[in-house]
Amino acid sequence: MTPSVQARRFMAGLFPLAALVAVLPLWVENPYYLNVLNLTALHVLVVTGLNLLIGFAGQISLGHAAFFGLGAYVSGILSAGYGVAPWLALLAAVGLVCLVALAIGVPVLRLSGNYLVMATLGFNIIVNVILVQLEDLTGGSSGYVGIPSLSVAGVALDTDLKFYWLAWGLALLGLVPARNLAHSHVGRALRALHDSPQAARACGVPVASYKIRIFVLSAAYAAVAGALYAHYFGIVTPKTFDIFKSVELVTMCLVGGMGSLWGGLFGAAFLTPLPQLLHVFQEYQDVIFGGVLLLLLLFLPQGLVGWLEETLARRGLGGIRPPLDAQPPAPREDAP
């Protein structure tokens, strides 16, 4: 399958999704439901970057909630505490988080397997402790308040509906560069790195460099989502970005489908509203939530997207995701 065909198939899925996002507010007028949809969009952004790191490059991270939180706190503190324009504060937060990710990634990504998991988990714990202890700067465990809303063309995005267009616009837009990266020669190198770092290195792939770059890129996605979160809710607390949030984000990747950008979207869209739907079962909410995840991982280990692809293939409709390593057909020997 040629790159142009792959691009057309991707856009063929993206356009209907964008149309659905555009008409959804016509039926969803309740501010609470719009709030859940906005949070889902922010999770889509984080999980898109995280899926590039885990699903494509094979580098497991249980510390991405730390980047999510740093983006939120830096942008919130700069705008509310130092009078920096919110959009400028957002860009500064993303830049600072990328520098932190680079500084952390250089030593940490030398590790692999469980050691990498524990190192990223430890980083998340350290950041969470810092956010609690620096009370004069971050507000401590009570959180940091008074963060101003973003504005576009002089219009403040201070309602759920106004923020909805920004959040989902950036969430869908974030899929495009991620898709281009995944289907480029860099994406194929990341897939080789995922399958066997030794074999990838033997084929000339700069393994260490690619690990660090994809780690920084995934942190940038999380930082953008974190900054948007801060300016949307107007308050950030350390509890929001603890290790359980990191586990939740990785679970979204698993449930949606590793190595699939659509999988990250499906996983975030499924797991973000699920606790809200189960709220009627207050006493058994956690048990039901855990049971649903367990059943999904047991019976759909390939994720929601993998299951959907198999279902469509059995019905002769084809999958929604072309294989990452698909190559154009070899030319015939008698071709001119």
C-alpha positions as CSV (number, residue, x, y, z in Angstrom):
1,M,0.0,0.0,0.0
2,T,1.5,3.3,-1.1
3,P,1.9,6.3,1.3
4,S,-0.8,8.2,-0.7
5,V,-3.3,5.4,-0.3
6,Q,-2.5,5.2,3.4
7,A,-3.0,9.0,3.7
8,R,-6.4,8.8,2.0
9,R,-7.5,6.0,4.3
10,F,-6.5,8.0,7.3
11,M,-8.3,11.1,6.1
12,A,-11.3,8.9,5.2
13,G,-11.5,8.0,8.9
14,L,-10.6,11.5,10.2
15,F,-13.2,13.5,8.3
16,P,-16.3,11.5,9.6
17,L,-14.9,11.8,13.1
18,A,-14.5,15.5,12.7
19,A,-18.0,15.7,11.4
20,L,-19.3,13.8,14.4
21,V,-17.4,16.1,16.8
22,A,-18.9,19.1,15.0
23,V,-22.5,18.0,15.3
24,L,-22.2,16.4,18.8
25,P,-22.9,19.7,20.7
26,L,-26.3,19.9,18.9
27,W,-27.4,16.9,21.0
28,V,-25.2,17.4,24.1
29,E,-26.3,20.6,25.8
30,N,-25.7,19.6,29.4
31,P,-22.6,21.4,30.7
32,Y,-21.6,18.3,32.7
33,Y,-21.5,16.1,29.6
34,L,-19.6,18.7,27.7
35,N,-17.1,18.8,30.6
36,V,-16.6,15.0,30.2
37,L,-16.2,15.4,26.4
38,N,-13.6,18.1,26.9
39,L,-11.7,16.0,29.4
40,T,-11.8,13.1,26.9
41,A,-10.2,15.4,24.2
42,L,-7.4,16.2,26.6
43,H,-6.8,12.6,27.3
44,V,-6.8,11.9,23.5
45,L,-3.9,14.3,23.2
46,V,-1.9,12.7,26.0
47,V,-2.6,9.2,24.9
48,T,-1.6,10.0,21.2
49,G,1.8,11.0,22.4
50,L,2.0,8.1,24.8
51,N,1.0,5.6,22.2
52,L,3.9,6.8,20.0
53,L,6.3,6.0,22.8
54,I,4.8,2.7,24.0
55,G,2.9,1.3,21.0
56,F,5.4,2.2,18.3
57,A,8.8,2.5,20.0
58,G,8.1,-0.1,22.8
59,Q,9.3,2.2,25.6
60,I,6.9,1.8,28.6
61,S,6.4,4.9,30.7
62,L,4.5,5.1,34.0
63,G,5.4,8.7,34.5
64,H,3.5,10.7,31.8
65,A,1.1,12.1,34.3
66,A,4.1,14.1,35.6
67,F,4.6,15.8,32.2
68,F,0.8,16.3,32.1
69,G,1.0,18.0,35.5
70,L,4.1,20.0,34.8
71,G,2.5,21.5,31.7
72,A,-0.5,22.4,33.8
73,Y,1.4,23.9,36.7
74,V,4.0,25.9,34.7
75,S,1.4,27.4,32.4
76,G,-1.0,28.1,35.3
77,I,1.7,29.7,37.5
78,L,3.2,31.8,34.7
79,S,-0.2,33.2,33.6
80,A,-1.8,33.6,37.1
81,G,1.2,34.4,39.2
82,Y,3.4,36.3,36.8
83,G,1.0,37.9,34.4
84,V,2.3,36.1,31.3
85,A,-0.2,35.9,28.4
86,P,-1.9,32.4,28.6
87,W,-0.9,31.3,25.1
88,L,2.7,32.4,25.7
89,A,2.6,30.6,29.1
90,L,1.4,27.5,27.3
91,L,4.3,27.6,24.8
92,A,6.7,28.2,27.7
93,A,5.3,25.2,29.6
94,V,5.7,22.9,26.6
95,G,9.3,24.1,26.1
96,L,10.2,23.6,29.7
97,V,8.6,20.1,29.8
98,C,10.5,19.1,26.7
99,L,13.8,20.2,28.4
100,V,12.8,18.2,31.5
101,A,12.0,15.2,29.4
102,L,15.3,15.5,27.6
103,A,17.2,15.7,30.9
104,I,15.3,12.7,32.3
105,G,15.3,10.7,29.1
106,V,19.0,10.6,28.5
107,P,19.8,8.5,31.6
108,V,16.5,6.8,32.0
109,L,16.1,5.4,28.5
110,R,19.3,3.5,28.9
111,L,17.2,1.1,31.0
112,S,14.6,-1.3,29.6
113,G,11.8,-3.6,30.8
114,N,10.8,-3.4,34.5
115,Y,13.8,-1.1,35.2
116,L,12.4,1.5,32.8
117,V,9.0,1.2,34.3
118,M,10.2,1.7,37.8
119,A,12.4,4.7,36.8
120,T,9.5,6.5,35.1
121,L,7.3,5.7,38.0
122,G,9.8,7.1,40.4
123,F,10.0,10.3,38.4
124,N,6.2,10.7,38.6
125,I,6.4,10.3,42.4
126,I,9.2,12.8,42.7
127,V,7.3,15.4,40.7
128,N,4.2,14.8,42.8
129,V,6.1,15.3,46.0
130,I,7.6,18.5,44.7
131,L,4.2,19.9,43.7
132,V,3.0,19.2,47.3
133,Q,6.1,20.5,49.1
134,L,6.6,23.8,47.2
135,E,3.5,25.2,48.8
136,D,4.4,28.9,48.3
137,L,4.8,28.3,44.6
138,T,2.3,25.6,43.8
139,G,-0.3,26.0,46.5
140,G,0.6,22.6,48.0
141,S,-1.9,19.8,48.3
142,S,-4.8,22.4,48.1
143,G,-3.8,23.2,44.5
144,Y,-3.2,26.3,42.5
145,V,-6.2,28.5,41.7
146,G,-7.1,31.6,39.7
147,I,-5.7,30.4,36.4
148,P,-7.1,32.6,33.5
149,S,-9.0,31.1,30.5
150,L,-7.5,31.1,27.1
151,S,-8.9,33.4,24.4
152,V,-9.0,33.3,20.6
153,A,-9.4,36.5,18.6
154,G,-10.4,38.3,21.8
155,V,-13.1,35.7,22.7
156,A,-12.5,34.1,26.1
157,L,-12.9,30.3,26.1
158,D,-14.6,30.5,29.5
159,T,-17.5,28.1,28.9
160,D,-17.6,24.4,28.3
161,L,-19.0,24.8,24.7
162,K,-16.3,27.4,23.7
163,F,-13.5,25.2,25.1
164,Y,-15.0,22.2,23.4
165,W,-14.1,23.5,19.9
166,L,-10.5,24.2,20.9
167,A,-9.9,21.0,22.8
168,W,-11.3,18.7,20.1
169,G,-9.7,20.7,17.3
170,L,-6.3,20.3,18.8
171,A,-7.0,16.6,19.7
172,L,-7.9,15.8,16.1
173,L,-5.1,18.0,14.7
174,G,-2.6,16.2,16.9
175,L,-3.4,13.0,15.2
176,V,-2.1,14.3,11.8
177,P,1.6,14.8,12.7
178,A,1.5,11.6,14.7
179,R,0.1,9.7,11.7
180,N,2.8,11.2,9.4
181,L,5.5,10.2,11.8
182,A,4.2,6.7,12.2
183,H,4.1,6.1,8.4
184,S,7.5,7.7,7.7
185,H,10.9,6.1,7.6
186,V,11.2,7.2,11.3
187,G,8.0,5.3,12.1
188,R,9.4,2.1,10.5
189,A,12.6,2.6,12.5
190,L,10.5,2.9,15.7
191,R,8.7,-0.3,14.8
192,A,12.0,-2.0,14.3
193,L,13.1,-0.6,17.7
194,H,9.9,-1.9,19.2
195,D,10.5,-5.4,17.9
196,S,14.2,-5.7,18.6
197,P,16.5,-2.9,19.6
198,Q,19.6,-5.0,18.8
199,A,18.3,-5.8,15.2
200,A,17.4,-2.2,14.7
201,R,20.9,-1.0,15.8
202,A,22.4,-3.6,13.4
203,C,20.4,-2.1,10.6
204,G,21.8,1.3,11.2
205,V,18.9,2.8,13.3
206,P,20.3,5.3,15.9
207,V,18.5,3.6,18.7
208,A,19.5,5.9,21.6
209,S,18.7,9.1,19.6
210,Y,15.3,7.8,18.5
211,K,14.3,6.8,22.0
212,I,15.1,10.2,23.4
213,R,13.3,12.1,20.5
214,I,10.1,10.1,20.8
215,F,10.2,10.4,24.6
216,V,10.5,14.2,24.3
217,L,7.7,14.3,21.6
218,S,5.3,12.3,23.8
219,A,6.1,14.6,26.7
220,A,5.2,17.6,24.5
221,Y,1.8,16.1,23.7
222,A,1.2,15.7,27.5
223,A,2.4,19.2,28.3
224,V,0.0,20.8,25.7
225,A,-2.9,18.8,27.2
226,G,-1.8,19.8,30.7
227,A,-1.7,23.5,29.9
228,L,-5.1,23.3,28.3
229,Y,-6.4,21.5,31.4
230,A,-5.1,24.3,33.7
231,H,-6.7,27.1,31.6
232,Y,-9.9,25.2,31.3
233,F,-10.6,24.2,34.9
234,G,-8.8,27.2,36.4
235,I,-7.3,25.0,39.2
236,V,-4.7,22.3,39.3
237,T,-4.0,19.9,42.2
238,P,-1.2,17.4,42.7
239,K,-3.7,14.6,43.2
240,T,-4.9,15.0,39.5
241,F,-1.4,14.1,38.3
242,D,-0.3,11.3,40.6
243,I,0.9,7.8,39.6
244,F,-2.7,6.5,39.3
245,K,-3.2,9.0,36.5
246,S,-0.2,7.5,34.7
247,V,-1.6,4.0,35.1
248,E,-4.9,5.3,33.7
249,L,-3.3,6.8,30.7
250,V,-1.3,3.6,29.9
251,T,-4.6,1.6,30.4
252,M,-6.2,3.8,27.7
253,C,-3.4,2.8,25.3
254,L,-3.9,-0.9,26.2
255,V,-7.7,-0.9,25.9
256,G,-7.8,1.1,22.7
257,G,-5.0,-0.9,21.0
258,M,-1.2,-0.5,21.2
259,G,0.5,0.7,18.1
260,S,-2.7,2.3,16.7
261,L,-3.4,6.1,16.8
262,W,-7.1,5.3,16.5
263,G,-6.6,2.9,19.4
264,G,-5.5,5.8,21.6
265,L,-8.5,7.8,20.6
266,F,-10.9,4.8,21.2
267,G,-9.3,4.0,24.6
268,A,-9.6,7.6,25.8
269,A,-13.1,7.9,24.5
270,F,-14.1,4.7,26.2
271,L,-12.4,5.0,29.6
272,T,-12.8,8.7,30.3
273,P,-16.7,8.7,30.5
274,L,-16.9,5.1,31.9
275,P,-16.5,6.1,35.6
276,Q,-19.2,8.8,35.1
277,L,-21.6,6.2,33.7
278,L,-20.9,3.9,36.6
279,H,-21.5,6.7,39.1
280,V,-25.0,5.3,39.8
281,F,-23.4,2.2,41.3
282,Q,-21.5,4.3,43.9
283,E,-20.7,1.4,46.3
284,Y,-19.5,-0.9,43.5
285,Q,-18.1,1.6,41.0
286,D,-14.5,0.6,41.4
287,V,-15.3,-3.1,41.3
288,I,-17.3,-2.8,38.1
289,F,-14.7,-0.5,36.5
290,G,-11.9,-3.0,37.4
291,G,-14.0,-5.9,36.1
292,V,-14.7,-4.2,32.8
293,L,-10.9,-3.6,32.3
294,L,-10.1,-7.1,33.2
295,L,-12.6,-8.6,30.8
296,L,-11.4,-6.3,28.0
297,L,-7.7,-7.2,28.5
298,L,-8.6,-10.9,28.8
299,F,-10.9,-11.2,25.8
300,L,-9.7,-8.3,23.6
301,P,-5.9,-8.3,24.2
302,Q,-5.5,-6.6,20.8
303,G,-7.6,-3.7,22.0
304,L,-10.8,-2.2,20.7
305,V,-9.4,-1.2,17.4
306,G,-7.9,-4.6,16.8
307,W,-11.2,-6.3,17.6
308,L,-13.0,-3.9,15.2
309,E,-10.5,-4.6,12.4
310,E,-10.9,-8.3,12.8
311,T,-14.7,-7.9,12.8
312,L,-14.6,-5.8,9.6
313,A,-12.2,-8.2,8.0
314,R,-14.4,-11.2,8.6
315,R,-17.3,-9.3,6.9
316,G,-15.1,-8.5,4.0
317,L,-15.0,-4.7,4.7
318,G,-11.3,-4.4,5.5
319,G,-9.6,-2.8,8.4
320,I,-9.5,0.8,9.4
321,R,-5.7,0.8,10.0
322,P,-3.2,-0.2,7.3
323,P,-0.2,-2.1,8.6
324,L,2.7,0.2,9.6
325,D,5.3,-1.8,7.7
326,A,3.2,-1.9,4.5
327,Q,5.4,-1.3,1.4
328,P,4.4,-0.5,-2.1
329,P,4.2,-3.6,-4.3
330,A,7.5,-4.7,-5.9
331,P,7.7,-3.7,-9.6
332,R,7.4,-6.5,-12.1
333,E,10.5,-7.7,-13.8
334,D,9.1,-7.0,-17.3
335,A,8.0,-3.5,-16.3
336,P,9.7,-0.7,-18.3
